[in-house]
Amino acid sequence: MEIQVNGQWREFPDGTTVEGVLEALGTVTKGVAVAVDGVVVRRGEWPEAVVRKGASVDILTAVQGG
């Protein structure tokens, strides 16, 4: 199935979870937030939160600045 990750369409197996998307992309999860279709998914829900076909996933990383 195709889902949009940070604006780019990518192919994932059906039933992929938020955690699965992060793992497939090799994303370091410390300091990361994820939103699916504009709704933030809590870290504790990542293993069970299935991403549907055509969804938009935004992976956001916290950065320090001054």
MODELLER restraints for C-alpha pairs under 7 A, 6 or more apart:
rsr = mdl.restraints
at = mdl.atoms
rsr.add(forms.Gaussian(group=physical.xy_distance, feature=features.Distance(at['CA:1:A'], at['CA:11:A']), mean=5.50, stdev=0.5))
rsr.add(forms.Gaussian(group=physical.xy_distance, feature=features.Distance(at['CA:1:A'], at['CA:12:A']), mean=5.36, stdev=0.5))
rsr.add(forms.Gaussian(group=physical.xy_distance, feature=features.Distance(at['CA:1:A'], at['CA:13:A']), mean=5.85, stdev=0.5))
rsr.add(forms.Gaussian(group=physical.xy_distance, feature=features.Distance(at['CA:1:A'], at['CA:14:A']), mean=5.79, stdev=0.5))
rsr.add(forms.Gaussian(group=physical.xy_distance, feature=features.Distance(at['CA:1:A'], at['CA:53:A']), mean=5.52, stdev=0.5))
rsr.add(forms.Gaussian(group=physical.xy_distance, feature=features.Distance(at['CA:2:A'], at['CA:9:A']), mean=6.29, stdev=0.5))
rsr.add(forms.Gaussian(group=physical.xy_distance, feature=features.Distance(at['CA:2:A'], at['CA:10:A']), mean=5.42, stdev=0.5))
rsr.add(forms.Gaussian(group=physical.xy_distance, feature=features.Distance(at['CA:2:A'], at['CA:11:A']), mean=4.51, stdev=0.5))
rsr.add(forms.Gaussian(group=physical.xy_distance, feature=features.Distance(at['CA:2:A'], at['CA:12:A']), mean=6.17, stdev=0.5))
rsr.add(forms.Gaussian(group=physical.xy_distance, feature=features.Distance(at['CA:2:A'], at['CA:53:A']), mean=5.78, stdev=0.5))
rsr.add(forms.Gaussian(group=physical.xy_distance, feature=features.Distance(at['CA:2:A'], at['CA:54:A']), mean=5.78, stdev=0.5))
rsr.add(forms.Gaussian(group=physical.xy_distance, feature=features.Distance(at['CA:3:A'], at['CA:9:A']), mean=5.61, stdev=0.5))
rsr.add(forms.Gaussian(group=physical.xy_distance, feature=features.Distance(at['CA:3:A'], at['CA:10:A']), mean=5.61, stdev=0.5))
rsr.add(forms.Gaussian(group=physical.xy_distance, feature=features.Distance(at['CA:3:A'], at['CA:11:A']), mean=6.52, stdev=0.5))
rsr.add(forms.Gaussian(group=physical.xy_distance, feature=features.Distance(at['CA:3:A'], at['CA:53:A']), mean=5.80, stdev=0.5))
rsr.add(forms.Gaussian(group=physical.xy_distance, feature=features.Distance(at['CA:3:A'], at['CA:54:A']), mean=4.71, stdev=0.5))
rsr.add(forms.Gaussian(group=physical.xy_distance, feature=features.Distance(at['CA:3:A'], at['CA:55:A']), mean=5.14, stdev=0.5))
rsr.add(forms.Gaussian(group=physical.xy_distance, feature=features.Distance(at['CA:3:A'], at['CA:56:A']), mean=6.11, stdev=0.5))
rsr.add(forms.Gaussian(group=physical.xy_distance, feature=features.Distance(at['CA:4:A'], at['CA:10:A']), mean=6.09, stdev=0.5))
rsr.add(forms.Gaussian(group=physical.xy_distance, feature=features.Distance(at['CA:4:A'], at['CA:54:A']), mean=6.75, stdev=0.5))
rsr.add(forms.Gaussian(group=physical.xy_distance, feature=features.Distance(at['CA:4:A'], at['CA:55:A']), mean=6.14, stdev=0.5))
rsr.add(forms.Gaussian(group=physical.xy_distance, feature=features.Distance(at['CA:4:A'], at['CA:56:A']), mean=4.65, stdev=0.5))
rsr.add(forms.Gaussian(group=physical.xy_distance, feature=features.Distance(at['CA:4:A'], at['CA:57:A']), mean=5.91, stdev=0.5))
rsr.add(forms.Gaussian(group=physical.xy_distance, feature=features.Distance(at['CA:5:A'], at['CA:56:A']), mean=6.07, stdev=0.5))
rsr.add(forms.Gaussian(group=physical.xy_distance, feature=features.Distance(at['CA:5:A'], at['CA:57:A']), mean=4.77, stdev=0.5))
rsr.add(forms.Gaussian(group=physical.xy_distance, feature=features.Distance(at['CA:5:A'], at['CA:58:A']), mean=5.87, stdev=0.5))
rsr.add(forms.Gaussian(group=physical.xy_distance, feature=features.Distance(at['CA:6:A'], at['CA:57:A']), mean=6.25, stdev=0.5))
rsr.add(forms.Gaussian(group=physical.xy_distance, feature=features.Distance(at['CA:6:A'], at['CA:58:A']), mean=4.91, stdev=0.5))
rsr.add(forms.Gaussian(group=physical.xy_distance, feature=features.Distance(at['CA:6:A'], at['CA:59:A']), mean=6.43, stdev=0.5))
rsr.add(forms.Gaussian(group=physical.xy_distance, feature=features.Distance(at['CA:15:A'], at['CA:50:A']), mean=5.79, stdev=0.5))
rsr.add(forms.Gaussian(group=physical.xy_distance, feature=features.Distance(at['CA:15:A'], at['CA:51:A']), mean=6.83, stdev=0.5))
rsr.add(forms.Gaussian(group=physical.xy_distance, feature=features.Distance(at['CA:16:A'], at['CA:50:A']), mean=5.65, stdev=0.5))
rsr.add(forms.Gaussian(group=physical.xy_distance, feature=features.Distance(at['CA:16:A'], at['CA:51:A']), mean=5.92, stdev=0.5))
rsr.add(forms.Gaussian(group=physical.xy_distance, feature=features.Distance(at['CA:17:A'], at['CA:46:A']), mean=6.60, stdev=0.5))
rsr.add(forms.Gaussian(group=physical.xy_distance, feature=features.Distance(at['CA:17:A'], at['CA:47:A']), mean=6.07, stdev=0.5))
rsr.add(forms.Gaussian(group=physical.xy_distance, feature=features.Distance(at['CA:17:A'], at['CA:48:A']), mean=6.19, stdev=0.5))
rsr.add(forms.Gaussian(group=physical.xy_distance, feature=features.Distance(at['CA:17:A'], at['CA:49:A']), mean=5.19, stdev=0.5))
rsr.add(forms.Gaussian(group=physical.xy_distance, feature=features.Distance(at['CA:17:A'], at['CA:50:A']), mean=4.09, stdev=0.5))
rsr.add(forms.Gaussian(group=physical.xy_distance, feature=features.Distance(at['CA:17:A'], at['CA:51:A']), mean=5.47, stdev=0.5))
rsr.add(forms.Gaussian(group=physical.xy_distance, feature=features.Distance(at['CA:18:A'], at['CA:46:A']), mean=4.96, stdev=0.5))
rsr.add(forms.Gaussian(group=physical.xy_distance, feature=features.Distance(at['CA:18:A'], at['CA:47:A']), mean=6.55, stdev=0.5))
rsr.add(forms.Gaussian(group=physical.xy_distance, feature=features.Distance(at['CA:18:A'], at['CA:49:A']), mean=5.78, stdev=0.5))
rsr.add(forms.Gaussian(group=physical.xy_distance, feature=features.Distance(at['CA:18:A'], at['CA:50:A']), mean=6.35, stdev=0.5))
rsr.add(forms.Gaussian(group=physical.xy_distance, feature=features.Distance(at['CA:18:A'], at['CA:51:A']), mean=6.33, stdev=0.5))
rsr.add(forms.Gaussian(group=physical.xy_distance, feature=features.Distance(at['CA:19:A'], at['CA:46:A']), mean=4.93, stdev=0.5))
rsr.add(forms.Gaussian(group=physical.xy_distance, feature=features.Distance(at['CA:19:A'], at['CA:47:A']), mean=5.17, stdev=0.5))
rsr.add(forms.Gaussian(group=physical.xy_distance, feature=features.Distance(at['CA:31:A'], at['CA:61:A']), mean=5.79, stdev=0.5))
rsr.add(forms.Gaussian(group=physical.xy_distance, feature=features.Distance(at['CA:31:A'], at['CA:62:A']), mean=5.37, stdev=0.5))
rsr.add(forms.Gaussian(group=physical.xy_distance, feature=features.Distance(at['CA:32:A'], at['CA:59:A']), mean=6.85, stdev=0.5))
rsr.add(forms.Gaussian(group=physical.xy_distance, feature=features.Distance(at['CA:32:A'], at['CA:60:A']), mean=5.57, stdev=0.5))
rsr.add(forms.Gaussian(group=physical.xy_distance, feature=features.Distance(at['CA:32:A'], at['CA:61:A']), mean=4.60, stdev=0.5))
rsr.add(forms.Gaussian(group=physical.xy_distance, feature=features.Distance(at['CA:32:A'], at['CA:62:A']), mean=6.33, stdev=0.5))
rsr.add(forms.Gaussian(group=physical.xy_distance, feature=features.Distance(at['CA:33:A'], at['CA:59:A']), mean=6.00, stdev=0.5))
rsr.add(forms.Gaussian(group=physical.xy_distance, feature=features.Distance(at['CA:33:A'], at['CA:60:A']), mean=5.11, stdev=0.5))
rsr.add(forms.Gaussian(group=physical.xy_distance, feature=features.Distance(at['CA:33:A'], at['CA:61:A']), mean=6.46, stdev=0.5))
rsr.add(forms.Gaussian(group=physical.xy_distance, feature=features.Distance(at['CA:34:A'], at['CA:40:A']), mean=5.74, stdev=0.5))
rsr.add(forms.Gaussian(group=physical.xy_distance, feature=features.Distance(at['CA:34:A'], at['CA:41:A']), mean=5.77, stdev=0.5))
rsr.add(forms.Gaussian(group=physical.xy_distance, feature=features.Distance(at['CA:34:A'], at['CA:57:A']), mean=6.98, stdev=0.5))
rsr.add(forms.Gaussian(group=physical.xy_distance, feature=features.Distance(at['CA:34:A'], at['CA:58:A']), mean=5.66, stdev=0.5))
rsr.add(forms.Gaussian(group=physical.xy_distance, feature=features.Distance(at['CA:34:A'], at['CA:59:A']), mean=4.74, stdev=0.5))
rsr.add(forms.Gaussian(group=physical.xy_distance, feature=features.Distance(at['CA:34:A'], at['CA:60:A']), mean=6.16, stdev=0.5))
rsr.add(forms.Gaussian(group=physical.xy_distance, feature=features.Distance(at['CA:35:A'], at['CA:41:A']), mean=5.56, stdev=0.5))
rsr.add(forms.Gaussian(group=physical.xy_distance, feature=features.Distance(at['CA:35:A'], at['CA:57:A']), mean=5.73, stdev=0.5))
rsr.add(forms.Gaussian(group=physical.xy_distance, feature=features.Distance(at['CA:35:A'], at['CA:58:A']), mean=5.15, stdev=0.5))
rsr.add(forms.Gaussian(group=physical.xy_distance, feature=features.Distance(at['CA:35:A'], at['CA:59:A']), mean=6.72, stdev=0.5))
rsr.add(forms.Gaussian(group=physical.xy_distance, feature=features.Distance(at['CA:36:A'], at['CA:55:A']), mean=6.73, stdev=0.5))
rsr.add(forms.Gaussian(group=physical.xy_distance, feature=features.Distance(at['CA:36:A'], at['CA:56:A']), mean=5.67, stdev=0.5))
rsr.add(forms.Gaussian(group=physical.xy_distance, feature=features.Distance(at['CA:36:A'], at['CA:57:A']), mean=4.56, stdev=0.5))
rsr.add(forms.Gaussian(group=physical.xy_distance, feature=features.Distance(at['CA:36:A'], at['CA:58:A']), mean=6.45, stdev=0.5))
rsr.add(forms.Gaussian(group=physical.xy_distance, feature=features.Distance(at['CA:37:A'], at['CA:55:A']), mean=6.07, stdev=0.5))
rsr.add(forms.Gaussian(group=physical.xy_distance, feature=features.Distance(at['CA:37:A'], at['CA:56:A']), mean=4.99, stdev=0.5))
rsr.add(forms.Gaussian(group=physical.xy_distance, feature=features.Distance(at['CA:37:A'], at['CA:57:A']), mean=6.33, stdev=0.5))
